[in-house]
Amino acid sequence: MVDVFQEVLGDMLYISPPNSAKIALPSPNALKNKVLLRGKKLGGAPDVDKDDDDDDDPSLKKKVCK
């Protein structure tokens, strides 16, 4: 997908330097006529909290059985 954006937009696409966290942000004037894309990486399945299993709690079983 990145290749498609780079091919279609060419020089209009703003690509930040790899160590951009250490460098100051570019000025608005430097970003004129540039296309900024923002995205996030897709993660896997959401983490399931293993301690959230309340079925093993004896106090809950007593309340249900009454």
C-alpha positions in Angstrom: 0.0 0.0 0.0 2.9 2.3 0.8 4.3 1.8 -2.7 1.0 2.8 -4.3 0.9 6.1 -2.3 4.5 6.8 -3.2 3.9 6.1 -6.9 0.7 8.1 -7.2 1.6 11.1 -5.0 5.3 11.2 -5.7 6.9 14.4 -4.3 3.7 15.6 -2.8 3.8 12.9 -0.2 5.5 14.0 3.0 7.7 11.3 4.4 9.2 11.9 7.9 12.7 11.0 8.6 13.2 7.7 10.4 14.4 9.3 13.6 11.7 12.0 13.5 11.0 11.7 17.3 14.3 13.5 18.0 13.9 16.1 15.3 11.6 19.2 15.6 8.4 19.2 13.6 8.6 20.8 10.2 7.1 24.3 9.8 3.7 24.7 8.2 5.4 26.6 5.3 7.6 23.5 4.7 4.4 21.3 4.5 2.6 23.5 1.9 1.4 21.4 -1.1 2.3 18.2 0.7 0.0 15.3 1.5 0.1 14.0 5.1 -1.1 10.4 5.8 -1.7 9.1 9.2 -2.3 5.5 10.0 -1.8 2.9 12.6 -0.6 -0.6 12.5 -3.2 -3.3 12.7 -2.7 -5.5 15.7 -3.7 -9.1 16.4 -6.7 -10.2 18.4 -7.3 -8.2 21.6 -5.7 -9.5 24.7 -8.0 -11.5 26.9 -7.5 -11.0 30.6 -7.0 -14.5 32.0 -7.7 -13.4 35.6 -11.2 -12.3 34.5 -12.5 -15.8 34.8 -15.0 -15.5 37.7 -16.3 -19.1 37.3 -13.7 -20.5 39.6 -14.6 -18.2 42.5 -16.3 -20.3 45.2 -18.1 -17.4 46.8 -19.9 -16.7 43.5 -21.0 -20.3 43.2 -22.6 -20.2 46.6 -24.5 -17.1 45.7 -25.8 -18.6 42.5 -26.8 -21.9 44.1 -28.9 -20.4 46.9 
